[in-house]
Amino acid sequence: MQSTLNFSDLLRLIAERSNAFRATVAAAPSLDVQVPTCPEWTLFDLAQHLGEGRRAWAATIAAGPAASAKSAPQGEPAAPREREALLAWLAASTQQLLDALQEAGPDRGCWAWWGKSQSPRTCGGAARRQLHEMAVHTYDAQLAVGAPQPLPDEVALDDVEEFLSTFCTTTVAWPHEPAAVDHHIAEGRSWRNWLSDDGARVARLPSPGATPADAPADEDPDGGRRLRPWQRQ
């Protein structure tokens, strides 16, 4: 599915959400505060996860399209416990990711765990997933310090579409009767997620209740007409 954001937007917003995360860590009363949305973790644990994950994805992107698994970065320093050093480590983690993405460009192939989904296994797809990983964990951190902030609209809108594309689509057959689910958000954007023996797909709707131009069709075994899954009675 085409992102609502172009590649330069994705890189800009990864940096912006990283800055917001570090600002939250800097303002926290303690790195040991619990993260309510990640109840097993402290704020330090969340920062460690975020930084280590960005370094691993930087290495994965740098490994190129032939990589068959997520890369484990070699010789990287552990997350430091001292706050200023941790902030610098987090900034370096994000920069590694941004540098790797910038060098690769959006269209180069990239290993990805979402291989059966509709999201592309490209560096552009990885950048989009990284933005929303960063956005979610920035909000987690803000909740931990009691100062949650709304997501920027452009991030929130793309987050819904990226989630549907990555987590709600698959090439694995839907084992029940064909079905379709429409998703609508207050800002006026809508999507349809259809499920059939071809798997699960999603498309943005031109208007609520409309049929996507790329909706699937299959043969009606009785009349030979081609029907959308949700048109079957």
PyMOL commands that set and color helices and strands:
alter all, ss='L'
color gray80, all
select helices_A, chain A and resi 7-27+43-63+83-104+123-144+153-167+229-231
alter helices_A, ss='H'
color red, helices_A
select strands_A, chain A and resi 34-35+38-42+179-184+190-196+199-204+218-219+226-227
alter strands_A, ss='S'
color yellow, strands_A
deselect
rebuild
show_as cartoon
